[in-house]
């Protein structure tokens, strides 16, 4: 007789007697891992789609402000970039490449079953201050049970119009029946720069570089060395408008430092504006319940002081999840998240108001504090040092002073609440209705003080922003599940409708009476007053059918029909669908005796998803991309006025992604897991702002005139290498390669900054001038250009005139391979884990280095230490052009001189913990568990190009963002 049960290995026993004792062994492969998917759950073994799952254990104790930053390296094909070290800032997240040009390329986030239509940056200050506020930073990672990444059409098609860029499902913790469990934790940490920035000249070296250039100029003019020395001292001080030495003649003949000459100061601006950051994180949760009522309640406080002056982030969170089985057929529940965040940032604007921009542009020869004639520091009547605002680059700016007196703050309050009722009837049916409110308020202040900096001309300037975002969502689903012998059927039908209203009020004022006040009522002149509202609506009908036979063959199909308010009446509706199948080959009889093969599964799927998140050049208009629009506010002579602002396109329709996914999943020797995936993602009818002739009166019209392809492979490998009573070792490796290619454009080419769009290349292909080095004869910078002779033959020659240089394609910002290597060890009560993230290939355009190699362009502008290697004499072989006072040769213009290999690897996380033994825990009478740990984030970075953090935005341009940080933390978790 054969004995079998789902999730257990079947056994055959001979019949002998009236009683047969059989103990079935758990079959981990057959039982399967339960994963959260679109509008439900599934077992990993039966699922036909491509998903990645991140458990709570991989997210806990991480010193990051938002869950998206903790996902880096966890799922193949998911690329996360944190370009800024500003606490609470936005991370860029992409699933299987970039599938759009002018539309949102981030995935859809779903929290406890509810799609979030508001995502990404929610700050109004980002346009003027480069400050971003991540809406995901309102969630506490300690409340998250799991994160599921849906990567293909079979897994994401049920989200239809919002799933073109993948879906990230965030599931929060729920209560379980049993005694109430109390968990509490505290973490403390310190942070510093993750990588060393470009090395710059100190005050003595900088002064000497200018002195040498001046001296050589006088010598070339025929002056004697003695006279040239005197004149070089005077001219250098005059050109720089400062003398950091204690004598007006710091250098003697032959450029030797004069006797007794010494620096009065050497201002390292970077050290002045950066500091050691700190973070604290406290959490407590209560969970438990009975068979009928289960609850999870938590509270959290997170406080991070950034490494840049005036940068900080605080978060207060509360969560209450409740489920109640009211009757045998009715289950009720509520999931509630409350949060309040307070974010402060230094100015990230242009010119001297940018904290990091100032440090990358102003030399050490300018003092932090004002100096008396004898070189001593000046003090005010209160005994405080007086800040210096005089420098050649940014007159009336001092970053340390401005970090105290200017204000850039964002306060966000959020309520995310869902209520549901689920009715079970006729044994196999379940009907569920869920209603969600996502209420978000955002209050922001931008203030430039009245005494120095950007606000001086108008007596101080303040802007207030008050934004409210209200999202409403209702979802109704009907589930049917039936098992007949070896057949298992599942059917889902549903309807979903959502509405989002965004309401902004903005006012600004100038002319403040005295320092220290910034509320608008104290301003003497109203500068601007503005308000507007935008609406977005979406409704959809969807269905899914699942079938399996003998837990061996699986088939799934889904369809969704959506309508979006973004599009015109002719194309408001879109239909998205998928089909998929899987075959558990190991379950076949011919593999039953292959003991080393624990499991083998083939799967494939095909389908379509959509995107309606168009990004207009005017963000206020993105939700009305298809309409003819008139803009109000063009007033004249006291009369209201309007302007024809946007040409309509009634045929504007959805972006569509067609996805193909083929995969092999396996487990060997009951130890080694693996997954190999090939995918192709074709994006068609891309929302694209087609340029128009200016004689039309409009710069562009919104169309569907572009197509992109993303294709690649993903590999995930994991092994339980060692498993003994006292010691375990788990090792994993995942990597992915994605290729991006434009397949259709509305015109032969579109040039945007340093990139060129054309058919056949990717969207981040550099199109810039090619640097040819330095002419050893005269030290001039050289570039390449195309030269065509009388026969029409084109050859590549060099030129010293940048304006003649030809632009060439110079590689891409896209990496060739991304992935992570992770290990986890346990020995008795100790645990150790680490992850190394890597990105191979791609190019970075280092604008910071470009700014630091002006070759004498702007006296007073900071210089890289590479300036010491500049060409000096005929025959010198160097990559640094001749240093020329007030250089006008355009030698530091954009070119491949500043384009570098972006390959890097980073020790992303390291953790070491110790859990108190159960024998000791039991003696306390109250503790259930206790663990102490130390953790590091971004500990080591190996990069081909030095001086800038390699984790830049996807466009490959490195600027003046607050650098990423490395953090060391220690903490304690206890359970009662």
C-alpha positions, -999 to +999 in steps of 0.1 A: +000+000+000+013+035-009+009+063+017+012+099+004+003+134+015+010+168-001+043+181+012+056+147+022+076+119+005+054+089-005+061+055+011+050+020+001+044-005+029+035-042+027+002-051+044+008-072+075-017-072+103-045-048+112-023-018+121+005-003+099+026+025+114+040+049+088+060+081+094+062+103+063+092+125+058+087+161+049+096+168+013+109+204+013+108+206-024+072+195-027+060+215+003+074+246-014+081+281-003+050+303-001+055+336-018+033+367-020+023+374-056-003+397-073-036+396-054-027+364-035+000+338-027+016+309-044+042+282-039+075+288-055+075+254-071+041+259-088+047+295-099+052+301-136+065+337-133+099+352-124+101+366-089+127+374-063+120+372-026+138+391+002+130+380+037+128+402+069+161+388+081+178+404+051+163+438+059+166+440+097+192+462+115+202+479+083+212+516+089+193+529+059+163+552+058+142+533+032+136+497+022+146+502-014+182+509-005+183+477+015+174+457-017+207+463-035+223+430-044+195+408-031+177+399-064+193+393-098+180+418-124+171+444-097+195+473-098+195+499-070+216+530-070+219+554-040+237+584-056+233+606-026+243+603+011+216+628+021+195+611+048+160+603+034+170+608-002+156+588-032+173+557-046+170+548-082+155+514-087+153+495-120+140+460-129+155+444-160+169+476-175+153+508-184+122+505-205+112+541-211+127+574-223+103+601-211+082+581-187+087+568-151+111+538-152+108+529-115+088+498-105+053+499-090+053+495-052+025+476-036+021+477+002-001+450+018-019+444-015-024+481-023-007+498-053+010+531-045+003+556-072+025+582-054+061+571-054+097+583-057+106+619-049+079+639-032+099+671-025+092+704-042+127+715-031+145+691-055+141+716-085+160+743-067+180+725-041+187+690-054+172+677-022+150+646-027+125+631-003+118+594-007+082+584+000+095+549+009+114+564+038+080+567+056+080+529+060+099+512+089+119+483+076+114+465+110+077+462+101+083+444+068+079+406+067+090+402+031+096+419-002+087+402-035+100+415-068+078+406-098+100+408-129+080+395-159+046+396-174+033+363-159+040+377-124+030+413-130+004+414-157-025+415-132-013+450-123-017+459-160-011+495-168+013+501-139+035+471-142+058+479-172+088+485-150+082+456-126+064+454-093+078+454-057+053+439-033+060+449+004+042+427+029+042+439+065+042+417+096+010+401+109+001+385+143+000+348+149-021+328+173-005+322+206+010+340+235+018+377+230+054+382+219+072+414+226+103+424+206+124+454+213+156+466+197+180+495+197+208+504+173+235+531+174+259+539+147+285+563+132+291+571+095+318+587+074+326+590+037+324+557+019+352+565-005+379+591-005+371+621-027+395+636-053+427+648-038+431+686-041+459+711-037+466+726-003+471+763+001+508+763-004+507+741-035+479+761-050+496+794-045+528+780-060+511+767-091+499+802-099+532+817-089+551+794-112+528+803-141+532+840-134+570+838-130+574+819-162+553+845-180+576+873-168+607+853-177+593+847-212+587+884-215+625+890-209+625+900-173+654+891-150+649+863-124+650+889-096+624+912-112+603+882-123+602+869-087+591+903-073+564+907-100+552+871-097+546+875-059+526+907-065+507+893-095+497+860-078+484+879-048+465+902-071+451+875-093+439+854-063+428+885-043+443+869-012+477+861+004+477+831+028+512+838+039+526+860+066+547+881+041+539+899+009+569+882-007+564+845+001+587+833-027+623+841-034+645+835-065+640+801-083+606+797-065+621+789-031+601+798-001+614+830+015+631+829+049+604+832+076+575+828+052+548+806+066+511+799+059+486+817+081+460+791+074+452+762+050+414+759+047+403+723+039+368+732+029+358+696+026+367+690+063+349+721+073+315+710+057+317+673+064+315+656+098+310+622+114+274+612+110+253+595+137+223+573+137+199+559+163+171+534+157+146+522+184+118+497+178+093+478+198+065+454+186+037+434+202+022+404+183+000+375+191-037+366+194-060+337+193-074+315+166-100+342+158-082+374+164-046+382+156-027+415+160+006+431+153+014+465+169+047+484+167+064+517+172+097+531+159+120+560+161+149+566+137+173+595+138+201+601+114+225+630+114+242+632+080+279+636+072+272+671+057+264+701+078+227+707+082+217+673+069+195+651+090+165+628+090+141+618+118+112+593+115+084+584+139+063+553+130+034+534+144+018+503+130-013+483+139-024+453+119-055+434+131-073+404+117-105+389+131-124+357+121-158+371+130-176+339+119-169+307+102-173+325+069-164+361+076-129+375+082-123+412+089-090+431+090-072+464+091-037+473+083-026+508+095+007+526+091+013+560+106+045+580+101+060+614+104+094+624+090+115+655+094+143+660+069+168+688+067+194+693+040+221+718+031+217+738+000+223+719-032+216+748-055+239+764-080+270+786-075+282+792-039+250+782-022+257+745-028+276+731+001+295+705-019+296+727-050+315+753-030+341+728-016+348+714-051+353+749-065+370+771-039+407+768-031+423+764+003+439+798-001+407+815+011+402+815+049+371+802+067+372+832+090+380+868+083+415+879+090+430+911+105+460+928+088+484+907+109+467+875+098+449+868+131+412+858+131+386+886+135+360+883+163+327+900+168+314+918+199+301+884+213+336+868+210+326+847+180+348+844+150+337+863+119+331+843+088+350+852+056+328+858+025+355+870+001+368+847-026+373+849-063+347+822-071+316+830-051+315+864-036+296+867-004+293+829+002+306+808+030+293+772+032+297+768+070+278+801+077+251+793+051+246+758+066+235+775+098+215+804+085+198+790+053+171+764+058+159+736+036+134+714+055+107+689+047+081+675+071+060+646+059+030+630+076+015+599+062-014+576+070-016+544+050-047+525+061-065+494+046-097+477+057-109+444+042-137+419+046-134+383+032-163+360+029-159+322+023-189+305+008-198+273-011-167+257+002-144+267-027-152+304-031-138+335-014-149+371-020-126+398-006-132+436-006-105+460+004-105+498+007-074+518+012-066+554+021-031+568+014-030+603+029+002+623+027+010+658+037+042+675+029+053+709+043+085+724+031+106+755+037+133+770+015+150+800+031+179+821+020+191+845+047+192+883+043+229+889+051+249+867+028+244+844-001+214+840-025+190+862-004+211+893+000+198+912-030+162+910-018+167+912+020+162+875+024+139+851+005+116+824+019+093+799+001+067+777+017+052+746+001+022+728+015+012+697-005-015+671+002-017+639-017-048+617-012-050+583-028-081+561-026-082+526-038-109+499-037-103+463-048-129+435-051-117+399-059-135+366-062-113+335-058-123+299-067-100+269-058-109+233-065-090+201-063-102+170-082-079+139-079-046+151-093-061+182-108-060+216-091-079+246-105-077+282-094-096+311-107-095+348-098-117+376-110-115+412-098-121+449-102-100+477-089-104+515-090-082+542-077-081+580-075-053+603-066-056+640-059-026+662-055-031+697-040-003+722-037-001+757-022+031+777-026+039+812-014+071+832-012+082+864+003+112+887+004+125+916+026+128+904+062+133+928+090+162+912+108+181+879+108+166+848+124+130+851+111+118+833+081+080+830+084+062+847+055+042+870+076+074+888+086+084+895+049+077+929+036+070+919+000+050+890-014+071+874-042+048+847-055+016+829-045+005+798-064-018+768-060-030+740-082-046+705-081-041+675-103-061+643-105-053+608-117-078+580-120-075+544-130-099+515-132-094+480-142-110+445-145-088+415-142-088+377-141-063+349-136-066+311-142-042+286-127-042+249-134-018+221-122-018+184-128-002+160-104+020+187-089+040+183-120+025+204-149+014+240-144-004+265-165-014+301-158-031+328-178-041+363-168-057+393-184-064+429-173-082+457-190-074+492-177-085+527-183-063+557-174-072+593-171-039+602-187-050+593-222-076+606-246-110+592-253-098+572-283-072+552-264-082+554-227-085+516-224-056+491-227-056+453-225-027+434-209-023+397-206+001+368-200+003+330-204+028+308-187+037+272-180+060+251-159+071+215-158+086+199-127+108+175-146+121+158-114+086+145-107+087+124-138+093+086-133+125+086-154+142+109-129+129+094-096+160+073-091+184+101-099+192+109-063+217+137-068+190+157-086+167+169-059+145+191-081+144+203-117+119+227-132+114+244-165+092+274-170+084+299-197+059+327-201+049+355-224+028+386-220+022+423-220+021+451-193+017+488-196+029+522-184+010+555-182+034+574-160+045+601-185+071+626-172+064+660-188+089+688-190+063+705-168+055+680-140+022+697-133+010+685-167+021+649-166-013+636-157-029+654-187-004+643-214-031+639-242-050+671-238-048+706-253-040+727-224-041+764-216-021+776-186-034+803-163-013+829-146+000+848-176-014+881-163-009+915-177-016+950-163-038+936-136-058+914-159-059+876-159-044+859-188-038+824-203-014+808-226-019+779-250+006+756-233+003+721-247-008+706-281-032+678-276-029+643-290-062+623-287-044+592-300-018+592-273-019+557-258-002+533-234+034+523-234+034+486-238+060+461-227+060+426-243+079+402-221+094+368-228+108+348-200+124+313-201+140+297-170+156+266-155+153+260-117+172+232-100+184+218-067+213+194-065+222+169-038+196+186-016+222+213-010+227+234-041+199+257-055+201+275-088+181+295-113+191+306-148+168+329-167+167+344-202+144+373-208+135+398-235+115+429-227+103+449-257+089+484-250+067+498-277+047+530-282+070+548-258+056+581-245+080+605-262+081+643-264+086+647-302+105+680-309+087+705-331+098+735-351+096+766-330+076+783-356+047+761-343+049+779-310+054+747-292+087+729-284+072+694-286+041+672-288+035+641-268+034+610-290+041+572-291+070+573-314+098+553-298+106+516-290+132+500-268+144+464-262+160+451-230+172+415-230+196+396-208+203+367-185+199+363-147+217+337-126+210+330-090+230+303-071+228+293-035+242+264-014+239+251+021+276+243+020+279+230+055+252+219+079+262+203+112+250+205+148+271+235+157+282+250+124+264+261+092+276+279+061+253+292+034+269+308+003+251+326-026+260+343-058+237+362-082+244+382-113+227+397-143+236+411-177+212+434-194+214+448-230+194+479-239+188+490-275+166+517-291+146+500-320+125+530-331+126+568-329+105+596-343+136+611-361+171+599-370+187+611-338+180+631-307+209+647-288+203+653-251+233+667-233+262+642-234+239+615-249+225+607-283+194+586-290+195+567-322+183+533-334+206+505-326+222+518-294+212+521-258+197+553-242+227+561-221+253+560-249+277+589-246+281+612-276+310+636-267+343+649-279+373+625-278+404+637-259+437+631-277+460+640-249+486+668-248+508+681-275+543+675-261+557+703-282+536+732-266+514+716-239+481+723-257+452+700-252+443+680-283+410+665-295+401+644-325+381+656-354+370+641-387+386+656-418+373+649-453+396+653-483+387+662-519+380+626-527+355+623-499+377+602-477+373+609-440+402+605-416+406+611-379+431+639-371+439+660-340+431+696-333+440+720-305+408+740-312+380+724-291+353+740-313+365+719-342+364+686-323+340+660-336+315+642-313+318+604-312+299+576-295+321+567-265+305+538-247+276+536-223+267+544-187+251+510-185+271+484-166+278+451-184+272+429-153+258+435-119+255+411-090+264+401-054+282+375-035+270+367+000+279+343+028+263+335+061+279+314+089+266+303+123+286+286+150+267+277+181+253+310+192+274+332+169+264+344+134+284+361+108+273+374+074+286+396+046+276+407+011+298+420-017+280+439-044+297+444-078+291+463-110+313+456-140+317+479-170+299+511-179+313+546-180+311+575-156+313+612-166+331+628-137+320+664-136+337+670-103+371+661-118+363+683-147+357+712-124+390+705-106+411+706-138+405+741-150+441+744-161+441+781-150+407+789-163+394+806-131+419+820-106+407+809-071+390+778-084+402+746-066+425+723-085+432+685-084+466+674-073+470+663-109+477+699-117+512+693-103+518+670-133+509+697-159+530+702-190+559+726-183+587+721-210+588+709-246+590+672-248+571+666-216+548+636-219+517+641-197+479+640-198+476+674-181+477+704-204+498+735-199+487+757-170+478+791-183+467+821-162+431+829-171+431+800-196+407+804-225+417+774-245+386+754-234+410+726-223+387+714-196+356+712-217+335+681-219+354+652-235+366+617-229+393+633-207+366+630-180+350+597-190+361+567-169+355+530-164+328+527-137+337+491-126+335+487-089+329+462-060+317+471-026+316+453+007+280+463+011+272+447+045+290+428+073+273+417+104+285+397+135+260+387+162+258+367+194+225+352+207+223+343+243+220+305+248+185+292+255+198+276+287+207+310+300+175+327+285+153+302+303+168+311+337+156+347+334+120+337+334+110+366+311+133+366+281+125+346+250+156+357+230+184+382+231+210+391+205+238+417+204+254+425+171+278+448+152+272+458+116+289+477+088+274+492+057+295+502+026+327+493+045+351+489+016+349+500-020+372+489-048+368+511-079+387+515-111+381+553-110+391+570-078+379+602-062+341+599-066+316+574-053+309+549-081+272+545-072+260+574-094+227+578-112+218+557-142+227+585-166+264+581-155+270+617-145+287+624-111+280+658-096+279+676-063+257+653-044+264+645-008+287+614-010+276+580+001+285+569+036+300+539+053+283+532+086+293+511+117+265+502+140+260+481+171+227+471+186+207+448+208+174+429+202+155+412+229+122+393+230+098+386+258 
